[in-house]
Amino acid sequence: MPYLVTAVVLIAVLCLLNLLLTFGVIRKLRAQVKEKADRVVDGLIIPVGSAVPGFSAVTTAGERVSRDSLGETMLGFFTPGCEACKERLPLFVDQARAVTRETGRSVLAVVHGTEEETRAQVAALSEVAHVVVESNDGPLGEAFDITGYPVFGLIDADGTLSATTFDPARIPAPSTAAV
């Protein structure tokens, strides 16, 4: 009987140790996935810290936008055939709504495709952002050197790209300094 009790206690201790090690491995893997996702974004848009090149485009509302007219701006690039774009569009809209409400800063959404293809995305984005529809080789796609979708970022007041991400909720909030 004492051998049986010892064996059960030993097995219980080993199971608890295994459980603790498993939790540690899972935590480490989650951290690596987040880090890897941030590195992958670097190839889809100009590097963080780069000055945004000059550009000029017209929004769906007929407004002219340029690098000089934007100031501190949250931005997002979408395309109609992209499943990840469809998943992240509502997150971007929520984040854009919060940014404009809390800071009054502008939001720019660029949708690459034809007007017919992009109609649903433009409708969702128009309530919270300046929306530009252009072909893949349009002025904004070229200025930001876009090679994949979706990608989100933040332009500082001095015209540099200060953050990029796949997840719109991870975009740092613009400063709340006076506009």
N, C-alpha and C positions, 0 to 999 in steps of 0.2 A: 504493500500500500504506500509506504513512503516514496518508493521509486515512481509510482504513478503520479503522486502529487508533485514531485520534483520535475517530472517530465512535462506536466501540464503548465506549471509555472514557467519553465524554460521556454516552452512553445509560445506562451502568452507574451513573454518579454521579447522574443524574437519577432513576433507579429507586430508588436508596437514599434519596435525599432525599424522594421521594414516599412511600416506606414509612415513614420516620420521621414525616412529617406525618400520615399515616393513623393511626399508633399514637397520636399526640397527640390527634387528633380523637376516636378511640374512647374514650380515657381521659376526656376532657372530657364526652362524652355519657353515660358510665356515672355520673359524678359528678352530672350534672344529673338523671338518672332517680332516683337515691337521694334527692336533695334534693326533687324534686317529690313523691315518694311520702310523705315526711314531712309536706309541706304539706297533702296531701289528707286525711290522717288527722285533721287539726284540725277538719274539718267533721263527723266521724262520732262524736265523743265530746266531752265538756266539755274546754275548753282546758287545756293543761299549766299548772300553777301554781294551778288552781282548787281551792278546798276542796270535797271530796266532800260533797254534801248528805246529810243523814240518811236512812237507809232501814232497813227490817227485812224479812227474808225467811227462808224455811225451806229447808234443803238437802234433797236426795233422801234423806239419811241421818237426817232429822228434827231436825237441829241448827238453832238460830236464829242467823242472822248479821245483824249491823248494822254501821254504819260504826264505831261505838265498839269493837266486839269484834274488828275485823280487825287493827288495827295496821298494820305494814308488810306489804303484800300484793301479789303478782303477780296480774293478772287477765286474763281473756280472755272475749270475747263471740262466740258462735257461733249459727248457725241451720241447720236441716237441709237446706234447698234450695240452699245456697250451695256452689259448686264450690271456691272459694278456701278456705272453711272446712274442707272435706274434705282439701285439700292441706296446710293448715297445722296441722291438729289433731295429727298425730304430732310435728311440730316443737314445738308447745306442750307436749305431754306430756313430751317429752325435756327441754325447758327447765325445766318444773315439777319434774321428778324431780331435776334438778341443783340447783335453788334450795332445795328442801326438804332435800336431803342435805347441801349445803354450809353453809346458813345456818339451817335450821330454821324459816324464815319460812313463812307460809301462802300458799296459792294458791287463788284463787276463779275458778271457771268458770261462766259464765252461758249457758244454752242457751235461746234463744227459740223456742218451738213447743209442740206438745202432747206429752204423755208418750209416746204411741205413736210420733210422728215422731222424737223425740229419743233413743229407746232406744239406738241404736248409739253416738251421741256420748257419752251419759251413761256407758255401760259403759267406754268408753276413758278418760274423764276421771276417773271415780270413784276410781281407784287412786292418783291424784296430787293431787287437788284437792277442795275443798268445791264441790259442784255444785248449782246452783240452776236449776230448769226453771221458766220463766214465759212468759206471753204477751208480745207486743211492748210492751204498755203496763204491764208489771209494775213493781214497785218499783225494781229495779236498772236496768232499761232507762230508766226515767224519771229516776232520780237521775243517771245518767251521760249522759243525753240521746243515746242511741244512735240513729243514723240509717243505719248501714251495717255490713256484716260482712265478714270478721272484723276485730276490732280488739282490740289488746292494750295493757296498761299496767301501771304500777307506782304503788301508793299508798304514800306515805311514812308514817312513824310518827305524824306530826302530822296526818294526814288529808287531805293535798293530793295531787293527781294529779301525779306528778313526771315521767312519761314516757308516750308513746303511740307505737304503731308498727303496721304491717301484718305485720311479720316478728317472730315470737316470739324468734328468736335475737338480735335487736337490743335486747331489753329489758335495761336495765342490771341487773346483779345487785344485790339488796338488800344493805344493809350487813351486816357480820358482827358487829355489836355484840351484846352479851348480850341475850337475850330477856327 
